[in-house]
Amino acid sequence: MTQRTRVKICGLRSAEHVHAAVAAGADALGFVFYPPSPRAITPDAAAELVALVPPFVQTVGLVVNPDPAELQQWVQTSGVDMLQFHGDETPEFCAQVCQQMSQRIGLPFFKAIRMKPGLDLEAELPQWHAARGILLDAWHPDLPGGTGEQFDWANVPERWRSRIILAGGLTPNNVGQAIRTVQPYAVDVSGGVEAQKGVKDTARIQAFLAAVRQEDNRHDRQ
Ligand SMILES: O=C(O)c1ccccc1N[C@@H]1O[C@H](COP(=O)(O)O)[C@@H](O)[C@H]1O
């Protein structure tokens, strides 16, 4: 028997949708600390939402090329459990700032890698040994993420697939096919569960989680 597919819902900004995502069975909830994003939230507002999250559901702060001092403040204020670096951060930067924030074991983080044409994933991935996970997202020339665009899932090397968090243009309609093709550790969605940019939709969150479970059940993943 293989493991079920974990699900992260990203870009939450209201108590209603935090409750909806938790009730639908999400494993992780993302809060976007990147001011240019339509899903951006302040650390203070995120703290109010983090306080609503029950145990065993993880809270993730999404950041893009953050200033270390500012990042420390965001983490302390919001109380998120871990970080998602979604910019051009290096492995050394991520490991160092996370270590500084939590001296004993380091704050856990995962790294988003955007699938730019020509990227050599086999060379890139081993550099991220300090990361708890790797998220793969579509590459866009002007935006760091949350684009709603898909990349070619066939480009995910076979031997990394079971450790990947798959993102980029996932929706309730295509997530089953994505899981069938890649068999990732987890999937991450933002735009695909929104009514409009920056506004989540409870019915779409439920439909996304239901589609993941349906696909998992087909293969007896629990
Ligand atoms: O959501 C955003 O606005 C965002 C901004 C900057 C970097 C990443 C962002 N979101 C992440 O992008 C991927 C894919 O999103 P989508 O499902 O295609 O909309 C996902 O990991 C979000 O966490």
The ligand as a MOL file (V3000), in Angstrom:
LIG
                    3D

  0  0  0     0  0            999 V3000
M  V30 BEGIN CTAB
M  V30 COUNTS 23 24 0 0 0
M  V30 BEGIN ATOM
M  V30 1 O 0.1700 32.6610 -4.7830 0
M  V30 2 C 0.8960 33.6010 -5.1040 0
M  V30 3 O 0.4350 34.7190 -5.3750 0
M  V30 4 C 2.3770 33.4090 -5.1950 0
M  V30 5 C 3.1730 34.5190 -5.3000 0
M  V30 6 C 4.5470 34.3800 -5.3820 0
M  V30 7 C 5.1190 33.1340 -5.3490 0
M  V30 8 C 4.3230 31.9930 -5.2500 0
M  V30 9 C 2.9570 32.1080 -5.1710 0
M  V30 10 N 2.1200 31.0000 -5.0760 0
M  V30 11 C 2.5530 29.6460 -5.2110 0
M  V30 12 O 2.6680 29.3060 -6.5890 0
M  V30 13 C 2.3650 27.9410 -6.7940 0
M  V30 14 C 1.3990 27.7410 -7.9370 0
M  V30 15 O 0.2310 28.4970 -7.7760 0
M  V30 16 P -1.0580 28.2380 -8.7100 0
M  V30 17 O -1.7640 27.0440 -8.1190 0
M  V30 18 O -0.5630 27.9760 -10.0890 0
M  V30 19 O -1.8800 29.4700 -8.5930 0
M  V30 20 C 1.8400 27.4120 -5.4750 0
M  V30 21 O 2.9050 26.7110 -4.8570 0
M  V30 22 C 1.5670 28.6420 -4.6470 0
M  V30 23 O 1.9160 28.3160 -3.3200 0
M  V30 END ATOM
M  V30 BEGIN BOND
M  V30 1 2 1 2
M  V30 2 1 2 3
M  V30 3 1 2 4
M  V30 4 1 4 5
M  V30 5 2 4 9
M  V30 6 2 5 6
M  V30 7 1 6 7
M  V30 8 2 7 8
M  V30 9 1 8 9
M  V30 10 1 9 10
M  V30 11 1 10 11
M  V30 12 1 11 12
M  V30 13 1 11 22
M  V30 14 1 12 13
M  V30 15 1 13 14
M  V30 16 1 13 20
M  V30 17 1 14 15
M  V30 18 1 15 16
M  V30 19 2 16 17
M  V30 20 1 16 18
M  V30 21 1 16 19
M  V30 22 1 20 21
M  V30 23 1 20 22
M  V30 24 1 22 23
M  V30 END BOND
M  V30 END CTAB
M  END
